Amino acid sequence: MNLPPPTSDALAQSACLTERVRSEIAALGWISFARYMELALYAPGIGYYSGGARKFGAGGDFITSPELTPLFGQALAAQVAQVQAASAPHVIEVGAGTGLLAADLLLELERRGELPLRYDILELSGELRERQFDTLASKVPHLASRVRWLDSLPERFSGVLVANEVLDVMPAHLVVARGGGLFERGVAVDGAGALRWADVEATGRVLEAARALELPMPDQGEYVTEINLAGQAWVAELAHRLAVGALLLVDYGYPRAEYYLPSRASGTLLCYYRHHAHGDPFLWPGLNDITAFVDFTAVAEAGFEAGLEVLGYTTQAAFLFNCGILECLARRGPETGADYIRAARAVQRLTTPQEMGELFKVLALGKGIDMPLLGFMRGDRLHTL
């Protein structure tokens, strides 16, 4: 891999994180990959999301939809407004990144005359909280009083919860099918002190979940995949706390029938560093984003079993078109203008199948919502879950 080298400060942070991982392995002998991913991303002060390195945008490691264009948030606002009208004027955003989506949503909801009374942000990273505060103070200073930051989910809430690219960074377990058996792939330390892969027999909830999937069992070699038990538990917990309203979950992934294909024998785990994708989660721990695609069937089942209704599931392209992204684009001025052309290119990236349009999906789960949701009026793919 030809990756740009980290700074000396970044390498020092990574060394601290690696030593933290080694210490835990020394005490236990082995840790699951889910635990390693949790430490690599969220260890206080040294994990990827809790450290101080820039993550989003051109100077970071990846670009999310709100970073591409405010049209994403403007279109999403149409769905948020509909759910608010049927529940409560309250928005919770989980993992708000730089705060751009919050700013775009608030401005568009203000334009529509449908501002929430409260816009709460649940963010684990102190560094990102500061960036979100600065973004909102700069872009929507007159609305900043409606925004507050949460340390945990409220015990009970009604309204809309938005999570854009949150499920993919929840710690996932790795499962290996080979030789007629099921194993869990985790992390150990070799004789030189380097982190290495190590498999143990799958047990407990991981074994139960893997058996239920009926994973391909190759005659030769192995089949490796991910199981996101944390994401399923999180959705179930949200279900218990939601009184009336909906969860809008946007991420990249597949329904189960497409996720666990025999051809996807090496899984979906990816790391991102300075806009380079690679497959080595042990390279510079704490400096890379680590993600796994979302099994949307598992997420929908977890919500349904906890009392939520599955309100819709579709591609990001269909959702944005249904929510009026082209009408939002038309407000950008003459089609020959530079601003319009830049915005149109961003919309193309958000919606074309070759870019984010097909790979990203939108899942809506709710309670007490008895109307069809705008974003799923055409192109709903509930039948694929």
N, C-alpha and C positions, 0 to 999 in steps of 0.2 A: 504493500500500500504506500502510495506517495502522498502522505498527509503533511500539512504544515506543522512544524514542531511547536509544542506548547512553550509558554514562557517559563522562566525558572520558578516564579511564584505558583504558577499552575501545577508544575511538576511537584512542588513541595506539598501542595494541597492533595494531589493524587497519592503521594507517598504516605501521607497521614491516613487517607482513606484505606489504602492497601494494608497498612499496619493494623487498622481497626478490624478489617476483614480477617487478617491472619490470626489476630488475638481470639476472635470468636471461633475460628476453626480449631485453634489449639485447644480451646476449652471443650469443644464438642466433637472434634474429629472430622466433621463434615457439616456443611450447611446447604440447604436447598438453594436452587437458583433464585427462587422467589425472595428468599432472605438476602441473598447477594444483591439482587436488583434493588431491593428496598434500601440497603445500605448505600449502594452506588449512587442512587438518585436522591435519597432523602436523609442520609446521616446528618445530624445537625452541624451546620457550619462548614462541612467538607463534602457533602453529597452534591450531585450535579444541580439539583433544583434548590438546594439550601445554601450553596456557595455563591460567590459574587460574580462569576463569569457571565458575560452576555450570552443569551441563548437564542433570542428571536431576531429575525430580520437579517439584512444583508451582512451585518457584522457579527452575527451569531452562528448557530449551527444548523438552523432550519427556518423556514418561513411558513407560517400558518395562514389560513384564509383571511382573517382580519388584517394581517400584515400586507396582504396583496392589494386590498381595496376596501373602502368603507361600504361598498355596495353589498358585501356579504352581510354586514350587520343591519343595513337598511332593509334588505329583504327578510332577514330573520325577524326583524321587528314586527312584520305583519303577522307572523305566527304567534309571537309573544303577546301582541295586543289582543288577538282573538282569545287566547287562553286566559289572559288577565280578566277580560270582560266576563268570562264564565266562572271565574274563581275569586281572585283578589288582586289588587294592584301592588304586587310584590314580586320582585325578580331576585333570584339567587344565581350568581355565576360562580361556578367551581373552576379553579385554575385559570385565572383571568389573564395570564400572560403579561403583556405590556400595558394592559388596560385599554387598548384600542377598541376592542369589541364592546366593552362597557360604554365608552364614549360614543361610539357609532349608534348603539342601541338607544341610549338616552336621547341623543339628538333627533333620531328618527321618531321615537315615541313622542317627543315634545312636538315635533312638526305635525304629528297625527292628533295631538291633543289627548294622548293616552299615556302620560307619564306614570310610572309606578310611584307610590308614596315612599317606597324604600327600594333601594338597589343594594343588595348585600353581596359581598365578595368573600368567598372562602378560599384563602390562599395560604399554603404552608410555608412559602419562601418569604423571609423578611426582605430580601433584596428585591424580589418582584413586587412586594407590597409597596415599597418605596417608588418603584418605577410606575406602578399603577396610579399611585397618588399624584405623582408629577404629571402623568399623561392627562388625568382627569382635571387637575388644576389648570393645565394649559388649554385643553380643548373644550371643557364644559365647566368653567368656574362657577357659573350661575346655577349649576345643578349639583355641585359637589356636596352640598348639605344632605342630599338624598342618599349618598353612598356611605356605607360603613363596612368595615372589615370584620369578619367572624373568625374566631379561633376553632369553632366546631359547628356542626350543623345544629339548627334550632330543634328543640324537642318536638315542636309541632309547627307546621307552616302550610299556608295555602298560597297559590300563585304559580309561578313558572320557575323551574330550575334549568339552567343552561349549562351544558358541559361540552365544550369543543376541544377535542383531542385530549381527553382526560383518561378514558378507559385504557387506551393503548400504553400508558405509562404506569399502570398499576402493576405491582409485582406479580409475575406469572411463574407458575411451576412448569418445568420441562419434563416431559414424559418420553420414554424410549420404549418402542416395541421391537423386540428381536428374540429369536430363538424360542418362540412360543411363550415368552414371558413379558411382563411389564415392569419397567424400572423407572426410577426418578433420577434425573441428571442434576447433580449439584456441584459444589465447589469444594476442593481440598487444596492442600499445599504439597508441592513436590520436595525432593530432597534439597533443592537449591533455594527453597523458600518462595518459588513462583506459584501463582495461582494456576490450578489445572482443573479440568473436568473430572468428575468421579461419579459413578452410578451406584445406586443402592436399589434393592428391591422396593418397588412402590408399595406403600401401606396407607391405611387410613382413608381420609377424604380424597387424596390424590388417586389412590388405587380405585376407589369407588367411582370417581368421575371418569377415569380412563377406561374402566370396564364398560361403563354406560355408552361410551363413544364408539365402541367396537372398531378400534383403530385398525388400519391395514397392518397385517403381520407378514412382513417379507420373508421369503424363503432364505434369502441371503441378505447380508447387510442389516440395516436398521431403519426404523421410521421414527423421526423425532418431531415432536410438536409441543404446543403450549396449552396449558389450561389455566384460565384466569379466575381462580377461586375468589381472589380479593375483589374483583370487579362485580362478581355475582353477589357477594356478601354486601357490598356497598349499595347496590341497587335494592336489595331486599331491605336494608336499613332505611333507605330513603322511602320505601313503600310504607313502612311503619310510621314515619314522621309526616308524610303528606296527608293533609286533610282533604283538600280539594285542589285540583290543578293538574299540571303535567310536567314531566321530565322530558327535555329535548336533548338527546344525546347524539353528537356528531363526531364521527371518527372513521378511520379506514378499517375495513374488515369484510367479512363474508358471512352469509348464513352457514349453518353447520354443514350442509350437504356440499358446499363449495370449499369449506375450510379444510376438512380432513380428507382431501383427495389423495389417492395413492401417489400421484405425481408430485405432491408437495411433501416429499419425504424428509426434507431438512428443516421444516417449520417456517415460521415467518419472522423470527427474531432479527432485528436490525439495530445497528448503532449509528448515530450521526455525530460527526465532528467537522465543524467548519464547512458545512454543506457537502460533505463526503459521507456516503453511506458505506458501512463495512460490517463485517460479521464477527468481530472479536470483542466481546464484552470485557475481556481482561486487559485490553489496551488502555492505559492511562485511566484507571478507575476513578470515577468522580468527574471526569472531564468530558465524557460522552453521554449523549442521550441514549437510552436503551428503550426500545419499544417492541411490542408484539401486536400483530393484527387482532382485531376484536371478533370473537365468535358471537354474532348478534343473536343467534338462536338461544345461546346460553343466557345472554343478558335478558332477552325477552321472557324466557322461562322463569328466571329468578324473580323478575318483577311480577309476573302473573301468579306465581305460587305464593307471593307475599301479599297479594290482594290488589295488584294494579291491573288495569285493562291495557292491552296493547292497542294503541290508537292509530299507529301508522308506522310503516317502514318503507323507505324508498332510497333512491340514489340522491346524492347531493345535487346533481343537475336537476332532476325532476322537482325536488323540494324548492330549490331557488327559483326555478321558472314559475312554479305554482304560487310562490310568495311574491312574485312581481319584480324580479331582479331586472328584467328588461325595461319595465316602466321606471325603475330607479335610474337605470342607465340613461333613459331618454331625458331625464331632468338635467343631465350634465351639459346640455347645450348643443350647438350645431354638430352634426355628425362628422364634419370636416375639421373640427377644432382639435387641437392637440390634447386637451383634457379628455374629451370624449374618446379619442382613439386609444389613449392609455387605459382608460377605464374599460373599454370594450375588449382590449387584450387581456385584462385581468379577469373579466367575466368569462372569456373563452377558456382561460386556464382553470377556472373554478368549475366549469360545466362540460368541457369536452371529454369524451370517453378516454382519450389518450392521456389526459392530465388527471384532474381530481374529480371529474364528473361522475365516473362509475365506481372508482375505487372507494371513495368516501360515501358513507351512508348516513341516513338520519333515522333514528328510532324515537318514537314518542310513546311514553308510558304515562298513564294518568289515572285519576280517580275523580268521580263525580262530573266528568265532562261528557255530555250526552249529545254532542254535535260533531259532524265530520270536521276534521282539521284541514285548514286551508292548504297546508304544505303537502298533503297527501291526496288531493282531489284527483289528480291524474298520475299514473305511473306507480301506484302503490304496489309494493312487492310483499305484502304480508303472506301471501301463499308460499313464498320461498323459505320462510322461517321454519 
